[in-house]
Every structure is written in structure tokens, then in C-alpha cells.
Amino acid sequence: MSNNPFLQPGSPGSASRSKTIVRQKYIARQPSQDYFEPDDDVQGDFSEFEVVLREIHEGWQFMLEDDFDPVTLALKLMDDSSVGRKKDFKAFQRVMHNLDTALKTIVNDYYKGFNNSIGTFGGVLQYINDSSSRVVQMKTNLKKCKEELLQKRTDLLNLWYKSQQYKEMLSILETIEELRTTPEKIDAMTDGKHFLGAAKLLVSSLKQIMNDDMMQIGALDDIRRTLTSQKNSLYDLLIEELHNHLYLKNSYCDNRWSAYTPRQQDLPESTIKPRVFREAEQGSRILGENLNEEDMFAVENDILSEDPEKNPETDSYYHMEIIMESILALGEIPAALETIIERLPVEIHALVDKTIAEVEQRHLMTKWSSQSRKKDKNGDDNDIYCLDKANSEVKNEVLKDLLWTLYSKLEAVLRGHRFVETCATRIKKRLLNARLTNGEDVNIGSNIKVYHFHEIWKPVQTEIRSILQDYLTSQDQAIVSVNDPGSTNTYRGKRDKPKQLFTFAEATEDVELEESYDELKRKLFLSYKKQVNGFNFLDPSKPHSTIVDKYANDMSSKGHKVLVKPDAYNVSVLLKPTMAFLQRLREVFPNFDDHNEEGFGSFLDDFAVNVFLPQIEEKVMQLIQHATVGLDAFQDAREYKNYSRYPIAKSSVALISVIQSLCRTMHSMPFHTDEYVRLIEVVLLKFYEKSYQRFYSTVARGSSYSEQQKNVTDITISTSGDWAQDESLVGLLAQNPFFNDDSKADPEYVKALNQTEITMELKLKNDRILDPSELIFDSKKLIALGRLYHTLKWFVREIWDLRSASVPISMVNSTSSSKIATMGTNINDNDSPQVKSSKRWSSQEPRPAKDPSEEGAPVLLPLRGEIAKRFDALLTTYQQLAETCLFTLRLEGRCHTMYYLEMAIRDGNYHLEDETFEPDPYVITLNSDLMELDDCINASLPPKDELFAFDGLPGLIVYILISEATYIKRLNNNGVQKMVRNILALQQNLSNFVPLTQCLMMERAREYYQLYNLGSEGIIKSIQESGPKFTFDEYRIILGLIHDINQDQDEETKSANEEVRKQNSSKYSEWLMELVEVMADYEN
């Protein structure tokens, strides 16, 4: 113990009771803190210390707690009793010795680091003190500066004010001097064609002269008016320059197009193209290249800069882009684009006239020139079919020169418009990006409406059509020269003679109007005089004025000079240049939709139709009008038995003849066959429209439908016609086995189908009683529906006979028409389900036999692709309309059944004192209507359709008779007998046109009402013996009728029989409980 340093007096670790023990708070180890486990290898400089700490944690853990009391531990270590811990005293001393030894070891090993840290800390502290001193000194200096700055010295302030005023005055004088010389600078730039610099200088000058400071200087008014006038003049000049280059008026544009050369076969490629943008990155990207790009300028921020040393007109595209940037600087892009569109027709017309004059000058000395203007009225209308007739070589050369030259110019014009359109698009994108990036005015860029290419193409298309028609139309017309409008020796076309509508100079004078006009004229003169220097108004003594619009579109009153006599044979010469031009446009403008109505080639197709097929089309329209308009259009054809076993409408026979004649003509002259197909499609559409109107007129409520009423959707039709167009119900009716001619249908499936139809029809009826006005009682209308159904079915079958798409043309002359018709109506595996259904549906009825000697050449309508699909869809629409007629007949019978049975039950008296031997009058009327409907169907349709029309009707009758029993007011045995007679009468009547298996279903309704005769006890007993045949609600209703508890009795009857009613109600409740118990067994 003497060697323990902790026990030596004066040692740092000696325990002395005379001194206060100061103990730092010990931080307990967290659960995540790692300590050495007993089996860990203790290594490192702190190994001894770690061992001591581990021993303390294992044996002296309580000393680490917050509430540890060292005095109590010391007393326990000195206590040698059984409760004391003197036996642990040596262990405690050993732990203290080890801890002290470990601490000394650590101090001996790291004392140099401790000393260095103390020195470093002293240095850092010194630096902090120095910095604090400098901050205090700086603060003192700042306070001193502030005091000096706050001292007021008026002499310096006045001098500063004056210096600022002099600077502003000098700036204003410099600005005024610049503004004074600006008009001359702008004129110089404009003369040198440097429009971009002129526009920017003008805009900046206007911005300066229009600010608030400059507006107060009255001496600048003249300069302000001059600059405003210059802006308007510069804008007009830019527009004219742009049009000069767009429409090749400038001589520098001659390298953008090529004149005709003999034996030319294609349009020459232009060598002049727009500039390249960022060639190093984007490669060669010029007009006509990289056609898949939507924008020929892929770099949006690549803004053109003007070269003051270069003549801008030498590069036409460069000059047009400079002009567009100049117009942008003026802020007139929207107005410029609008002006371009407005002037386009006039400019194109002038371009064509100029080209015609050039060609005429080149061929002026040829012999045909004097002969071509002679009148020639001997043309044969049939020559339009003889396109292989030879033409004069001289005439052909003139036409080739005109068209090849004109198309080359038009290509250059369209390229220029494409370039301007792209420039405008880039400008708009640039402005929109600037608005988003810089937060500029929200309207900037958004008001620029860039015209689409089709707006440029339409006037060009009109001019080309006009030129072609001038040289191809074989009507009586001679040469018309716009340069000699007063000539009376020439014939004029319908658009060649100008007509003056009115003139202000011939108007009658009105004193009051003249005074108002003079006052307005004076105000306008004074206002305009302030803006334009040297403005001289017209002579005010003139009482009237003449308005001249140099941009007016006068193409409606002027034509082009015709160089060659119009002749249909010219098509062989005109077609090749036109197609080459259209093909070039497709290459230059690949993104333009060529399949729409404004496509490159669509106008040529339309022109061919108007030139070569006008007589056929007019004749077809006349035949359609004659066949479908009139009261007898849907009357029976006289010789219908030659076409069908049942009557068909005469209009359908006439239109089928028209279609067959079109097919024969198409094969005899196969030029533009798609137009013949279009005419056939027009016939089909017109006949469908008339058939649709016929259907609506037949099912319309009240009086017959008026032919003058065009909008059939405004007609109120019968309920059956309305239900026949319900998609859900139509889909259900289409599954009927009698409709599909499916003899192998499952009876249970058919039963479920009929029940679903009943549910759907009652849902459409919506718990209401049908009104008599909703029903069709006129037998003529019912017959008309049947006729229309069969007519449409026959019509579709005839069209399918023509639709022999799989028959090659080579078989036309070697195959009989009957065999080809059979081949055409065969169902192919590639047909869509709708086409297969239409073919199968239309060919169910066999054709009447024909004499083989009467068969002529086969008539075919071969169709492919989209046209075939369109015809298929159209024939499917015919089928749907025909099916709607048949469905209407079926639903009409069911609507009559619902109406009369509901009226018979709700309004009938079934509490009779005497027995009756006649059914209810409503039932008698219903039987009469059903018989009349059957007669109408038999007169128009085959037996299969009759079975479909009445299929499922017994099931509907049974359902209504049972479900409507709740509406019977009172019932007795005589009433039951009457109801049974109603059922027997209906059953006997239905057996005439409904299979007996379905008529037997009505026994269920008879058994239901005969439950009344069994009484309450008998009903319960029959259920217990044989099981329930009806639902709980149906049994409950019949129990209510037995006990006479109908709640629909009036108040007087209820008060008179109150006691009886209570007794019946009590008995009803008892039997109802019995019914619940009995039915519960079967329901469970």
C-alpha cells in the first residue's frame, strides 16, 4: 500500500477528507457507443486507459450515475460489517492506481502537443486582439467622415446643380443636331438600298423625338412630322421592293428562273438559293436541301447583318431577308404579311400576263399567229375523248414555251414566298423567346400571324386552272386580249367582260349630305396637313370624288390573252409541264399536305372532272333528280318481278340503271376513273338521303312528313322508330336467331334474349303509358316500311354484284355477267366483319331466273384501298337503315301490345256481377292491329322476316299481364274468367303468325290468374306441394286481390267498408306471413 501514489500525502490523487471533492459530470455511454469487450485485443496508445474504463464499467457502474454519493461509498468501504464493502476496498484502490497510472502515461506521451497548442492559442488570441483594435479605429474614422459629410456647403451644391444642367443641355443639343440630320441620312441609306440601317436609324430617332422631354420642344415639330412621313414612305417602299423581288419584277431576279428551251423535258434547277446558316455546325443547309426540316433556318438566333459595302439587290434572297428585318424594325410585320396576302392574286395575275406577252413576242412572226384568232365553231363535243389526235408542232411549241416559262417563274415565286414565310416564322419565334427570357411586352410576337403556304398556293392554283381552261375548253370562245378591252370583233368568255356596278359621279346631289361631307373633308385635310409637309388638297370645287383602289382584285372581270385556239387536244401538251411543275413543288415543299383539298395535284383532278365529265355529271344529276323527287319515287316498280320476288321502289331500279351505265362508260373510256366512282358514290349518297327522309316521313307522328322540310332531326317520330335507333336495343335485336337465320340457336339462349329485350324496352318506356299519337295505325305506313326495307336490301345486293373487286379486267370480255356477279358476292376471308355481314344479309334472297340470251356484257365496279372501304361503309349504312325499318315493324307490334294490354288492365272492369263471354275491347283491338301488321309484312317481306317481327311477342304479353296485375282495382271469379278469355283470344290470334312453342308460353299467364280461384289457403298448399311457379311479389299481388286490399280505392269506398277492409287486411297480413315462410324455404 505504501507504493501506491494515490495513498501518499500531497499526491494529486490522494484522498483527503479536509478537501472538497470536485467531480465533473460523467457522460454515460450511449447504446451505439462501442467499448472493448473482454475478448477484444487491446492495442494502441490508449490501451491502458481503455482497460481501466472497461473495468470501471463492469465493476463500478453505479459510480457513473448522476445521483452517486462518494461519501456514502467511502463509509461503506470503511465498514467491515456484513452490509459494508470493506472487502472491496483493495479492489477500489487498485482501480484508482491503474487510472492514475494511465493518465500519467498519456500526459507523458502528449505533453509536447499540449504545450504547442497552448502557444498556438496564445498567438491566435493576440491576432484577435489586434483585429479588434483596428475595427475600433476604423469605426472612429467612419464617425469622423460622417460628421464631415453632414456639414452643409451651399456653394459646392450649386456648382454641382449647374454642371448637371449643362450636361443635360449639351445632350439635348447633340440629340437635336442628330435628329436634324437624320432625314438626310435615311434618304441616303434608302437610295443605296440599305434599308435595315435606315429602318433602325428611323425607329431610334422616332423613339427619341417622341419622348416626354422632346415633346416639349416646339421647334422639333417639323422634324417629328418629317420622320413620321418618312416611316410611312419607307414602309411603302419596303413593300414595293419586297414584291418586286417576290414576283421577279427586278432585273436582278432573272437568274432565279429560266426561259423555255426547245425540246425541254423538265424544269431546270435554280442555282440561286438563300444563304447558309452556321455552315461549320449545320453543314450546307439551303433552300431545296435538307427537306425533312420544318424550318430551313435551324438556328433561331442567327440574325442577318447588313453589309454597307455590298449591293443588296444582287442577291435576291439576301435582299428579301434584309427587307423583312427592316419591316420588323419598323414594327410592321403583321401589316406587311397581310398586305402580301391581299396583293397576291393581283400580282400573280400580272405575272401571268407579263409571261404571256413575252411568249407572244417571241412567236409573233409565226404563221399560226394570224390564223389562231379566226372564229371556229365547228368543234365536236365528242373530241374530248380523243386525246391522241395530233396537234400542230408550231402550236405545241407556243404552248410549251408558255407553260414551261410560266411554271419556272411560278416555282421561283413560290420559293420566294416560302423564304418570306420562313423569315416571318423565325422573327416570330425570336420575339416570343425574347418575351419569355426578358419579360418584355406580353403582346410582342403574338400578334404576328404568319400566312400558311396554302394561302399562297390557292391563287397560284386558280391562275393555273384558268390558263388550262382557256386552252382546253371546247366551247365557243375566241381570243381575248386585256390590252384591247374595247375590241368588238372578238368573243368574250363569261369572265372577260368588265361590268361597272355604280359610280359616285352619277349620284344625285344631296345638300345635307354634301354639307356633312364638306365638314368631314375639312377636318381630315387639317389633320393630314399637319403630318405631311407640302400637302396640297384636291380642288375643293369638285362636288364628288372618285375612289381608286390599285390593289383591287379585278380578276373576275379580266381574262388572259389566249395565244392558241382552245382545243381539248391541247391536254396532251399541257399535262406534262403541269405534272413536272407539281412534282417539283412536292420536292421543294415536302411538308405541305398534298392530300387535302388545296394540294398540288387536287386542282388538276378537279379540272379534269370539270372539263371531261361535265355532261356525264349533269346527266347523272338530272337522272337522280328525276328518279328521287316526286310523289311516285317510292312507288312499286312496274316490272319489279324481273328484279325481285317482292315489290321494290321504282327509284331504286332507276338509280341502279344509272350506276350500271356509269360503270360501262368507265370501262369504255378509262380516263379519270375515280370521278366515275365519285359520281356513283353521289348516287348512293343521294338515294340514301332520300331513303332516310322516306323513313322519317313514314314514322313521323301525325300527318305525313313534308318533302319541303329538310332537317329530319326536327321531326317527332313514333316510339317504335325512336326505339329502333337505340344502340343497345339494336345490338340485342341483331342477335335474334330469326334475324340472323340461325336455326341451331339454343332455346334457353333465345328465351334469355327475349327476356332481356323486354327489360330493355320497359326501361325505354320509363314506367309510363304510351300515348296513341306515339303509335302507327296507318297500314300504308307499315307497308311503306316493309317496302323500304326490301328495296334497300335489294339495292345493296345489286351494288355488291357490281363490286367485283377480285375479278381481273381481263375476265370482263370472257366471263358472263352472272358468273362475275356470283364471284363478286362471295364472302372473302379478307373482308371485314361488317362487309361479310352485309354480303350475307343482302344475298339471302335468291334472284329471279333470267334468260341467258338477255345477258349482255358484264358490268363491273372494281374498287381498291380506301375507296373500297368507303363504299363498304356506305353499304353498311344502307344495311343499318334497312334494319331500322325492320326493327321498327317489330317494335311497332310490341308497342301496340304494351299500350292495349296496359289499357285493358288499368281501365278494364274485372269485378263483374255476371259472367262475360267476350274479351276486353282493348284486347279485341290489339288482335285486329296485330293481324293488320301481319298482313302488311306479308305484302312486302318474306316469311323469315315475318317470324322475326313477331318473335318473342307471347313472352312480352305474359310479362305485361302478370306485372300489370297490381293495377287491377278489384277482382272476382267473373273477372278472372274475363282475363282468361283475354288470354285465350290473344293466344289464338298469335298462333297464326307465331310458332306454337311460343304460344304455349301464355299458359303461364292463365295459370297465374286462376290462382285467384284457389284462394289463399289453396295458393299456400300448391306451393308446398308443387313448389312456387311465380315470384314472391307475384304471389303477394294475387293475395292482395283475393283479400281486396287494393290501395287505389277512392275515399268514399274506403269509409263505407272500413270494417270489412280492416278484417281483409288482417287476413291478408296473416296469409302474407304464411307466404313468406313458405317462400323462404325455397329461397334458402
WOMO-V281347 format. One line per field, one symbol per residue. burial: # if it has 24 or more other ideal C-beta (glycine too) atoms within 12 Angstrom, else .. Layout:
burial = ???
This chain:
burial = .....#......#.#....................#...........#########...#..#.........#...#..............##.######.#........................................................................#...#..##.##..##..##############.##....#.....#..#########.###.##############..#..#####......##.#.####.#.......####......####...###.#.....##.####################.##.###.##############.###..#....##..##..........##.#...#...######################################...........##..#.##.######################..######.......####..#..........................................................#..##################.######.##.###..#.#.....##########.####.##..#..##..##....#####.....##.######################...###############################...#......#..#.##########..##.########..........#..##.###.###.##...##...######.#########################.#....#....#..##.####....#...#.#########............######....#..##.################################..#.##....#..##.##.###.######.#######.##############################.#############.###.###..##.##############.#..##.##....###...#############.................#...#..##.##..##.....
